[in-house]
Amino acid sequence: MSGLVASLLVLSALSGLLVVLTRDPRRQVYALAGNGLVLGLLFLALQAPDVALSEIAVGTAVTPFLFLAALAAIAMDRAGR
């Protein structure tokens, strides 16, 4: 196992732990996006570029955007009451 893959595995574990331990929902979404980026880089290092591109697109961009939109909608609903 190369040093790059080993370090990306450690970073993946740490970023996943950060997602779980973060209590603020907005920061949790940012941590989730970072985790998706680290996983995409790990897939790229493991020579799976199609999976890496999908992970970066979905795990780093689309899913966090949807979570942030849901958090904004919740905040607007609470402000309207």
C-alpha positions in Angstrom: 0.0 0.0 0.0 1.4 3.3 -1.0 1.9 6.2 1.4 -0.7 8.3 -0.4 -3.4 5.7 -0.1 -2.6 5.2 3.6 -2.7 8.9 4.3 -6.0 9.2 2.4 -7.5 6.3 4.4 -6.5 8.0 7.6 -7.9 11.3 6.4 -11.1 9.6 5.4 -11.5 8.1 8.9 -10.8 11.5 10.5 -13.2 13.4 8.3 -15.9 10.8 8.9 -15.3 11.1 12.6 -15.5 14.9 12.3 -18.9 14.6 10.5 -20.2 12.4 13.4 -18.9 14.5 16.2 -19.9 17.9 14.9 -23.0 19.2 16.6 -23.9 22.3 14.5 -25.9 21.2 11.4 -24.3 23.8 9.1 -20.8 22.8 10.1 -21.8 19.2 9.8 -22.8 19.8 6.2 -19.4 21.4 5.5 -17.7 18.5 7.2 -19.7 16.1 5.0 -18.6 18.0 1.9 -15.0 17.7 3.0 -15.5 14.0 3.6 -16.9 13.6 0.1 -13.8 15.4 -1.3 -11.4 13.1 0.7 -13.3 10.0 -0.5 -13.2 11.3 -4.1 -9.4 11.7 -3.8 -9.1 8.3 -2.3 -11.0 6.7 -5.2 -8.8 8.7 -7.6 -5.7 7.3 -5.9 -7.1 3.8 -6.1 -7.4 4.3 -9.9 -11.2 4.5 -10.1 -11.7 7.8 -11.9 -15.4 7.2 -12.7 -16.3 6.5 -9.1 -14.1 9.5 -8.0 -15.9 11.8 -10.3 -19.3 10.6 -9.1 -18.3 10.9 -5.4 -16.9 14.4 -5.9 -20.1 15.5 -7.8 -22.6 14.0 -5.4 -20.7 13.8 -2.1 -19.1 17.2 -2.4 -21.5 19.3 -4.3 -25.1 18.0 -4.7 -25.8 16.5 -1.3 -24.4 19.3 0.8 -26.3 21.8 -1.3 -29.5 20.0 -0.7 -28.9 19.8 3.0 -28.0 23.6 3.1 -31.3 24.3 1.2 -33.2 22.2 3.7 -31.6 24.1 6.6 -32.4 27.4 5.0 -36.0 26.4 4.5 -36.3 25.3 8.1 -34.8 28.6 9.3 -37.3 30.6 7.1 -40.2 28.5 8.4 -39.2 29.2 12.0 -38.7 32.9 11.3 -42.2 33.1 9.8 -43.9 31.8 12.9 
